[in-house]
Amino acid sequence: MTHPTNHTLATLLVSCTDRTGLVAALSNFVFLHDGNIMDADQHAEDADDGGQFFMRLVWDISGFRMDRAGIAKALGDLARQFELTWQLTYSDVRSKVVVFASKTPHCLYDLLLRQQLSELKGDIVAIVSNHRDLEGVAGHFGVPFHHLPIDADDKSGGEAAQERLLATFGADLVVLARYMQILSPAFVSRWHGRIINIHHSFLPAFVGAKPYHQAKLRGVKIIGATAHYVTSELDQGPIIEQDVTRVSHRDEVDDLVRKGRDLERQVLSRAVKAHLDRRVLISGNRTIVFED
């Protein structure tokens, strides 16, 4: 749905146990304060699937008869009444994104190009790498580049430097654009739901090293890519976006890598866009992704 570009929009994400009256209460809240609902999407599970309710509500606050502190208080009251978990964001407050990458450039290029084309509702404020290979990419797009090498004997020191940098930039989201280092459980815990990774496989198949070599040996007919939130369990976090492409016995490993790169950059960018659009809700080890 197209929204007015000169109006400020509020986006509310809600999850709770499904019950009657919730949609009416939220819609009525917007109506009573002269808000204009621009988009509303919801999903309710059957009791056998958990009985949870999820909703995304977007409204124009240009004429809203309540300030942001008042909105937060009113939603807090509704949250207590309906036992909601909720997140509220505004379109005039842009998320700050820091991209971690190692040597492979395709995912980083795609994200930076989408930012240059104003396709992302957020700003890539820095690129962090354990190598210098991508410094020229950052320079081309005018984004600060920070080389933070990782010492295998002092990974905690390296992560502490990363944390300081993230604090300096006021980062809201970390994107791992083929960053070939495993983050510690402590780091991941502090950034729960705010680290997105791209995996060069249609998870859960072919985890680990050289997935395209594994795929070639198994004679697969499709290959894929998966973007997911990072958890302490390697490559097992809630999946945001996936895609596949067909391959055949005629494809060599280099062909699989080339086709895989195309998938990786597209899938990662779609996942980052969905997160920045506030269209993703985490529920346990899965996600609810509302359509664009």
C-alpha positions as CSV (number, residue, x, y, z in Angstrom):
1,M,0.0,0.0,0.0
2,T,1.3,3.5,-0.9
3,H,1.4,5.9,2.1
4,P,1.6,9.7,1.9
5,T,5.3,10.6,2.0
6,N,4.8,13.9,3.8
7,H,2.8,12.4,6.7
8,T,4.2,10.8,9.8
9,L,2.9,7.2,10.3
10,A,2.8,5.1,13.4
11,T,3.3,1.4,13.1
12,L,2.1,-0.9,15.8
13,L,3.1,-4.6,16.0
14,V,1.1,-6.7,18.5
15,S,1.2,-10.3,19.6
16,C,-0.9,-12.0,22.3
17,T,-3.2,-14.9,23.0
18,D,-6.2,-14.6,20.6
19,R,-9.3,-13.2,22.1
20,T,-12.4,-11.2,21.1
21,G,-12.5,-7.5,21.1
22,L,-8.8,-6.8,20.5
23,V,-9.1,-5.6,16.9
24,A,-12.0,-3.4,17.8
25,A,-10.2,-1.9,20.8
26,L,-7.1,-1.0,18.7
27,S,-9.1,0.4,15.8
28,N,-11.3,2.3,18.1
29,F,-8.3,3.8,19.9
30,V,-7.1,5.2,16.5
31,F,-10.6,6.4,15.5
32,L,-11.3,8.2,18.8
33,H,-8.2,10.3,18.5
34,D,-8.7,11.3,14.9
35,G,-6.1,8.9,13.4
36,N,-6.4,7.6,9.9
37,I,-5.7,3.9,9.5
38,M,-3.6,3.4,6.4
39,D,-2.9,-0.4,6.7
40,A,-4.1,-3.2,8.9
41,D,-3.1,-6.9,8.7
42,Q,-3.7,-9.7,11.2
43,H,-3.2,-13.4,11.7
44,A,-4.9,-15.6,14.3
45,E,-3.8,-19.2,14.9
46,D,-6.0,-22.1,15.6
47,A,-5.8,-23.3,19.2
48,D,-4.0,-26.4,18.1
49,D,-1.2,-24.2,16.6
50,G,-0.8,-22.1,19.8
51,G,-3.8,-19.8,19.6
52,Q,-1.7,-16.7,19.2
53,F,-2.9,-13.5,17.6
54,F,-0.6,-11.1,15.6
55,M,-1.4,-7.7,14.1
56,R,0.3,-4.9,12.3
57,L,-1.6,-1.6,12.4
58,V,-0.4,1.6,10.5
59,W,-2.0,4.9,11.0
60,D,-1.4,8.6,10.0
61,I,-0.8,10.7,13.1
62,S,-0.6,14.1,11.4
63,G,-4.0,15.0,13.0
64,F,-3.8,12.7,16.0
65,R,-5.1,14.3,19.2
66,M,-2.5,12.7,21.5
67,D,1.2,13.1,21.7
68,R,3.7,10.3,21.6
69,A,4.0,9.9,25.3
70,G,0.2,9.8,25.6
71,I,0.1,7.1,22.8
72,A,2.6,5.0,24.7
73,K,0.7,5.3,27.9
74,A,-2.6,4.4,26.3
75,L,-1.1,1.4,24.5
76,G,0.4,0.3,27.8
77,D,-3.1,0.4,29.3
78,L,-4.4,-1.7,26.5
79,A,-1.5,-4.1,26.8
80,R,-2.3,-4.7,30.5
81,Q,-6.0,-5.2,29.6
82,F,-5.4,-7.6,26.8
83,E,-2.0,-9.0,27.9
84,L,-0.3,-7.8,24.8
85,T,3.3,-7.7,23.7
86,W,3.7,-4.6,21.5
87,Q,6.2,-2.5,19.6
88,L,5.5,1.0,18.3
89,T,7.6,3.0,15.8
90,Y,7.3,6.2,13.8
91,S,8.2,6.8,10.2
92,D,10.1,9.9,11.0
93,V,12.6,8.0,13.2
94,R,14.9,6.0,11.0
95,S,16.7,2.9,12.2
96,K,20.5,3.0,12.1
97,V,22.1,-0.1,10.6
98,V,25.6,-1.3,10.9
99,V,26.7,-4.0,8.4
100,F,29.3,-6.6,9.3
101,A,31.1,-8.1,6.3
102,S,34.4,-10.0,5.7
103,K,35.7,-10.3,2.1
104,T,32.8,-11.2,-0.1
105,P,31.1,-8.1,-1.5
106,H,27.9,-9.0,-3.2
107,C,25.5,-8.7,-0.3
108,L,27.1,-5.5,0.9
109,Y,26.9,-4.0,-2.6
110,D,23.2,-4.8,-2.8
111,L,22.3,-3.3,0.5
112,L,24.3,-0.1,-0.2
113,L,22.8,0.3,-3.6
114,R,19.3,-0.1,-2.2
115,Q,20.1,2.6,0.4
116,Q,21.4,4.8,-2.4
117,L,18.1,4.3,-4.2
118,S,16.1,5.1,-1.0
119,E,14.5,1.7,-0.9
120,L,15.4,1.1,2.8
121,K,13.5,2.7,5.7
122,G,16.8,3.0,7.6
123,D,20.3,4.2,7.2
124,I,23.5,2.2,6.9
125,V,25.7,4.3,9.2
126,A,28.9,2.1,9.2
127,I,30.5,-1.0,7.8
128,V,32.6,-3.2,10.1
129,S,35.0,-5.8,8.8
130,N,37.7,-8.1,10.1
131,H,39.5,-7.5,6.8
132,R,40.3,-4.5,4.6
133,D,39.1,-6.0,1.3
134,L,35.8,-4.1,1.3
135,E,37.1,-0.7,2.3
136,G,36.9,0.5,-1.3
137,V,33.3,-0.5,-1.5
138,A,32.5,1.6,1.6
139,G,34.4,4.5,0.2
140,H,32.5,4.4,-3.1
141,F,29.2,4.7,-1.3
142,G,30.5,7.2,1.3
143,V,29.9,5.0,4.3
144,P,32.4,4.9,7.2
145,F,34.5,1.8,7.2
146,H,36.0,0.3,10.4
147,H,38.6,-2.4,10.3
148,L,38.3,-4.5,13.5
149,P,40.4,-7.6,13.1
150,I,39.5,-10.6,15.3
151,D,42.2,-12.3,17.3
152,A,41.3,-16.0,17.7
153,D,42.9,-15.8,21.2
154,D,40.9,-12.7,22.2
155,K,37.5,-12.8,20.5
156,S,35.9,-11.2,23.6
157,G,38.2,-8.2,23.1
158,G,37.2,-7.9,19.4
159,E,33.5,-8.1,20.3
160,A,34.0,-5.4,23.0
161,A,35.4,-3.1,20.3
162,Q,32.5,-3.9,18.1
163,E,30.0,-3.1,20.9
164,R,31.7,0.2,21.5
165,L,31.4,1.1,17.9
166,L,27.7,0.1,17.8
167,A,27.1,2.3,20.8
168,T,28.9,5.2,19.2
169,F,26.7,5.0,16.1
170,G,23.5,4.3,18.1
171,A,22.9,1.2,16.1
172,D,19.5,-0.4,16.0
173,L,20.2,-3.3,13.7
174,V,23.3,-5.4,12.8
175,V,23.3,-7.1,9.4
176,L,25.8,-9.9,8.8
177,A,26.5,-9.6,5.0
178,R,28.6,-12.7,4.7
179,Y,30.5,-12.0,7.9
180,M,32.6,-15.1,8.4
181,Q,32.9,-15.0,12.2
182,I,30.7,-16.6,14.8
183,L,29.3,-14.2,17.4
184,S,29.4,-15.2,21.0
185,P,26.2,-16.1,22.9
186,A,26.6,-13.1,25.1
187,F,26.8,-10.7,22.1
188,V,23.8,-12.4,20.5
189,S,21.8,-12.2,23.7
190,R,22.4,-8.5,24.0
191,W,21.2,-8.0,20.4
192,H,18.3,-10.5,20.4
193,G,16.0,-9.9,17.4
194,R,18.4,-7.2,16.1
195,I,21.0,-9.3,14.1
196,I,20.1,-10.6,10.7
197,N,22.3,-13.1,8.9
198,I,22.3,-14.6,5.4
199,H,23.0,-18.3,5.1
200,H,24.0,-19.7,1.7
201,S,21.7,-22.6,2.0
202,F,18.0,-23.3,2.1
203,L,18.1,-24.2,5.8
204,P,18.2,-26.6,7.4
205,A,20.0,-28.4,4.6
206,F,23.7,-28.2,3.9
207,V,24.7,-26.3,7.0
208,G,28.4,-25.7,7.6
209,A,31.3,-25.2,5.2
210,K,31.1,-25.5,1.4
211,P,27.4,-25.9,0.9
212,Y,27.6,-25.7,-2.9
213,H,30.2,-28.4,-2.9
214,Q,27.8,-30.5,-0.8
215,A,24.9,-29.6,-3.1
216,K,26.9,-30.7,-6.2
217,L,27.9,-34.0,-4.6
218,R,24.2,-34.7,-3.7
219,G,23.0,-33.8,-7.2
220,V,20.4,-31.4,-6.0
221,K,17.9,-29.8,-8.3
222,I,17.4,-26.6,-6.4
223,I,19.6,-24.4,-4.3
224,G,18.5,-21.7,-1.9
225,A,19.4,-19.0,0.6
226,T,18.0,-18.1,4.0
227,A,17.9,-14.9,6.0
228,H,17.3,-15.3,9.7
229,Y,17.7,-13.7,13.0
230,V,20.8,-14.8,14.8
231,T,20.6,-16.9,18.0
232,S,23.2,-18.6,20.1
233,E,22.4,-21.9,18.2
234,L,24.3,-21.6,14.9
235,D,22.1,-21.1,11.8
236,Q,18.9,-22.1,13.7
237,G,17.4,-18.6,14.4
238,P,13.9,-17.5,13.3
239,I,13.7,-17.4,9.5
240,I,12.6,-14.1,7.9
241,E,13.0,-14.8,4.2
242,Q,14.0,-17.7,1.8
243,D,14.2,-18.3,-1.9
244,V,15.4,-21.0,-4.3
245,T,16.4,-21.4,-7.9
246,R,16.6,-24.5,-10.1
247,V,19.9,-26.1,-11.1
248,S,20.8,-29.2,-13.1
249,H,23.6,-31.8,-13.6
250,R,25.1,-29.4,-16.1
251,D,25.9,-26.8,-13.5
252,E,29.4,-26.9,-12.1
253,V,30.3,-25.6,-8.6
254,D,31.1,-22.2,-10.0
255,D,27.6,-22.0,-11.6
256,L,26.0,-22.9,-8.3
257,V,28.1,-20.2,-6.5
258,R,27.1,-17.6,-9.1
259,K,23.4,-18.5,-8.8
260,G,23.7,-18.7,-5.1
261,R,25.2,-15.2,-4.8
262,D,22.2,-13.8,-6.7
263,L,19.8,-15.5,-4.2
264,E,21.8,-14.4,-1.2
265,R,21.9,-10.7,-2.0
266,Q,18.2,-10.7,-2.8
267,V,17.1,-12.7,0.2
268,L,19.2,-10.7,2.6
269,S,18.0,-7.3,1.3
270,R,14.3,-8.5,1.4
271,A,14.8,-9.6,5.0
272,V,16.4,-6.3,6.0
273,K,13.7,-4.3,4.2
274,A,11.0,-6.3,6.0
275,H,12.6,-5.7,9.4
276,L,13.0,-1.9,8.7
277,D,9.4,-1.7,7.4
278,R,8.3,-3.2,10.8
279,R,6.7,-6.1,9.1
280,V,8.3,-8.9,11.2
281,L,7.2,-10.3,14.5
282,I,9.2,-13.0,16.3
283,S,7.2,-15.8,17.9
284,G,9.4,-18.4,19.6
285,N,11.8,-19.7,16.9
286,R,9.8,-18.5,14.0
287,T,8.5,-15.3,12.5
288,I,5.3,-13.8,11.3
289,V,6.1,-11.6,8.3
290,F,3.3,-9.4,7.1
291,E,3.2,-8.9,3.3
292,D,4.4,-5.7,1.8
